C-alpha cells in the first residue's frame, strides 16, 4: 500500500480532498465522515502491516439537522489558529459572538465599549432591521483591546481591516463574502472540511445551547426575528443531552 489513486500515501489528505470534490461532492457530512473512517482505517491497517506512520485525514465538520454545522472545541481551536493575522480577529468574533459575517465586518469602534464589554449592532443595514447590544466574550474583549491599542485607541472607524489596511467591502447587495478565501486557506491548514464562513454562526449557536443557553436568549443574542429560526438548535441540545447521559458508567 504505497499509493491512493494518483497520490502517494504521504499525500493521503490530498487524495481525500480530491475524492470529496468529485465523488463526494454534495454528500451529506455524516456520509462523508463514514467514508473517511473507512479510508482512515485502511491507512491505519496498512501502516501497521508495512511499518509506516499512517497520515491523519482531515476531519469532516458534523451537520446535525436543517443545515446546522458545528465543530468540536479541538477543531475550533485548530481552525482559529490557522487564520492569517488579519482574518483571525474576524473569525474570533464570528466564533464567540455569533454575528453574521457582514455584521462583524461592518463593526465600528463607536459601537464597541471595552469598558462595559458590549458591542452594539445598529439597526441600519441589519438583516432583521433591528439593532441589538450584545455582551462581549472575554476572549473577544481581549483581542479587540489589543487591536484598539495597536491602532492608537481610535474613537471611530472600522474595527477590522484587510491585509491591505483597507475596510472590508460591503457585499450585502451583491452577495459573496470578503473573507471566504482566507477562511478556505485556514480550513485547509487546519484539516477541516465542509465548513463555510457562515457555519461559524451555526457553530456558535450549537455550542450555546449545549452549554445551557435557552432558545429565547439565543434568539435575542443572535438577532433572529422569530422563534422558528432558532428551533432547529433544539435538536442539537437534545443530541448533546443524550450523549451526556450515555457517558454515565
C-alpha positions in Angstrom: 0.0 0.0 0.0 2.1 2.9 -1.3 -0.4 4.9 -3.3 -4.0 6.0 -3.2 -5.0 6.5 -6.8 -2.7 9.1 -8.3 -1.4 10.2 -4.8 1.3 8.8 -2.6 0.2 7.6 0.8 2.0 10.5 2.3 -0.4 12.8 0.4 -3.5 11.0 1.7 -5.0 14.3 2.6 -4.8 15.5 -1.0 -6.3 12.2 -2.2 -9.2 12.6 0.3 -9.8 16.2 -0.8 -9.8 15.1 -4.5 -12.3 12.4 -3.7 -14.6 14.8 -1.8 -14.6 17.3 -4.7 -15.6 14.6 -7.2 -17.4 11.5 -5.9 -18.1 13.1 -2.6 -19.5 16.4 -3.9 -22.8 17.2 -2.4 -22.6 14.3 0.0 -24.1 14.7 3.5 -21.4 15.3 6.1 -22.4 12.1 8.0 -21.9 10.0 4.9 -18.6 11.7 4.1 -17.5 11.0 7.6 -18.2 7.3 7.2 -16.2 7.1 4.0 -13.4 9.0 5.8 -13.5 6.5 8.6 -13.1 3.6 6.1 -10.2 5.2 4.4 -8.5 6.1 7.7 -9.0 2.5 8.9 -7.3 1.2 5.7 -4.4 3.6 6.2 -4.0 2.6 9.8 -4.0 -1.1 8.8 -1.5 -0.5 6.1 0.7 1.4 8.5 0.8 -1.5 10.9 1.3 -4.1 8.2 4.0 -2.2 6.3 5.7 -0.3 9.1 4.9 3.3 8.4 3.0 6.0 10.3 -0.4 6.4 8.8 -1.3 10.0 7.9 -4.4 11.5 9.5 -7.1 12.6 7.1 -8.8 16.0 7.5 -11.9 15.8 9.6 -15.5 16.4 8.4 -17.5 19.1 10.1 -20.6 17.5 11.6 -24.1 18.6 10.5 -27.0 18.0 12.8 -30.4 18.9 11.3 -31.6 21.7 9.0 -28.2 22.6 7.8 -26.7 23.1 11.3 -23.0 22.6 11.3 -20.6 22.8 14.2 -17.0 21.8 15.2 -15.6 20.2 18.2 -13.7 22.5 20.5 -10.4 20.9 19.4 -11.3 21.6 15.7 -12.4 25.1 16.6 -9.1 25.9 18.2 -7.1 24.3 15.4 -9.1 26.4 12.8 -8.8 29.7 14.7 -5.0 29.2 15.0 -4.8 28.6 11.2 -6.2 32.0 10.2 -3.9 34.8 9.0 -3.3 37.7 11.4 -5.7 39.9 9.6 -8.6 37.4 9.4 -8.1 35.9 12.9 -9.9 38.6 14.9 -12.8 38.4 12.5 -13.0 34.7 12.9 -12.8 35.0 16.7 -15.8 37.4 16.7 -17.8 35.0 14.5 -16.9 32.1 16.7 -17.7 33.7 20.1 -20.4 36.3 19.2 -22.5 34.5 16.6 -22.7 37.5 14.3 -23.5 37.4 10.7 -20.3 37.9 8.6 -21.3 41.4 7.4 -22.3 42.4 10.9 -18.8 41.6 12.1 -17.0 43.1 9.1 -19.0 46.4 9.4 -18.3 46.9 13.1 -17.3 50.4 14.1 -15.2 51.5 17.1 -18.1 53.9 18.0 -20.2 50.8 18.9 -17.5 48.9 20.8 -17.3 49.5 24.6 -14.3 47.8 26.0 -15.2 49.3 29.4 -18.7 47.8 29.5 -17.7 44.8 27.4 -20.5 45.3 24.9 -20.9 45.5 21.2 -23.8 47.4 19.7 -25.0 46.4 16.3 -27.2 49.2 14.8 -30.5 48.6 13.1 -29.4 50.3 9.9 -28.2 47.7 7.5 -29.0 44.8 9.7 -30.8 41.8 8.2 -33.6 41.9 10.8 -34.0 45.6 10.7 -33.5 45.8 14.4 -30.5 46.8 16.4 -29.1 44.9 19.4 -26.4 45.2 22.0 -24.6 42.1 23.0 -22.2 41.2 25.8 -18.6 40.7 24.7 -17.0 37.3 25.3 -13.8 37.8 27.4 -11.7 36.3 24.6 -13.1 38.7 22.1 -12.7 41.6 24.5 -9.0 40.8 24.9 -8.5 40.6 21.2 -10.3 43.8 20.4 -8.4 45.6 23.2 -5.2 44.6 21.7 -6.4 45.7 18.2 -7.6 49.0 19.6 -4.4 49.8 21.4 -2.4 48.8 18.3 -4.4 51.3 16.2 -3.7 54.2 18.6 -7.0 54.0 20.5 -9.4 55.3 17.8 -12.8 56.7 18.7 -14.4 55.6 15.5 -13.7 53.9 12.2 -13.9 50.3 11.0 -12.7 47.7 13.6 -11.5 45.2 11.0 -9.1 46.0 8.1 -7.9 43.7 5.3 -4.3 42.8 4.8 -4.0 45.9 2.6 -5.1 48.1 5.5 -8.5 48.9 3.9 -12.0 48.4 5.2 -13.7 45.2 4.0 -16.1 45.7 1.2 -19.8 45.6 1.8 -21.2 42.7 -0.2 -24.7 42.6 1.2 -26.2 43.8 -2.0 -24.2 41.7 -4.4 -23.5 38.5 -2.4 -20.3 36.8 -1.6 -18.0 37.2 1.4 -14.7 39.1 1.6 -13.1 36.6 4.0 -14.1 33.5 2.1 -10.6 32.9 0.6 -8.9 33.5 4.0 -11.4 31.1 5.6 -10.8 28.4 2.9 -7.0 28.7 3.4 -7.4 28.3 7.2 -9.6 25.3 6.8 -7.0 23.6 4.5 -4.3 24.3 7.1 -6.4 23.0 9.9 -7.6 20.0 8.1 -11.3 21.0 8.5 -13.7 20.3 5.6 -17.3 21.2 4.7 -17.3 24.2 7.0 -18.3 27.6 5.4 -17.7 31.0 6.9 -21.4 31.3 7.7 -21.2 28.0 9.6 -19.4 29.9 12.4 -22.8 31.2 13.3 -24.3 27.7 13.5 -21.2 26.6 15.5 -21.7 29.4 18.0 -25.5 28.7 18.4 -25.0 25.0 18.7 -22.4 25.4 21.5 -24.5 28.0 23.2 -27.4 25.5 23.6 -25.0 22.7 24.5 -23.7 25.0 27.3 -27.3 25.5 28.6 -28.5 28.7 26.8 -32.3 28.7 26.3 -33.7 29.4 22.9 -35.3 32.8 23.7 -32.0 34.1 25.0 -30.2 32.7 21.9 -32.7 34.4 19.7 -32.0 37.8 21.3 -28.2 37.4 21.2 -28.1 36.2 17.6 -30.6 38.7 16.3 -33.1 36.2 14.9 -36.6 37.6 14.4 -38.8 34.6 15.2 -38.5 31.5 17.5 -38.9 29.3 14.5 -35.5 30.3 13.3 -33.7 29.1 16.4 -35.9 26.0 16.9 -33.6 23.9 14.8 -30.9 24.2 17.5 -33.2 22.4 20.0 -32.2 19.2 18.2 -28.6 19.9 18.9 -29.4 20.4 22.5 -31.3 17.1 22.6 -28.4 15.2 21.0 -26.0 16.7 23.4 -28.1 15.7 26.4 -28.4 12.2 25.1 -24.6 12.0 24.6 -24.1 13.2 28.2 -26.5 10.6 29.6 -24.7 7.9 27.6 -21.4 8.7 29.2 -22.7 7.5 32.6 -20.9 4.4 33.7 
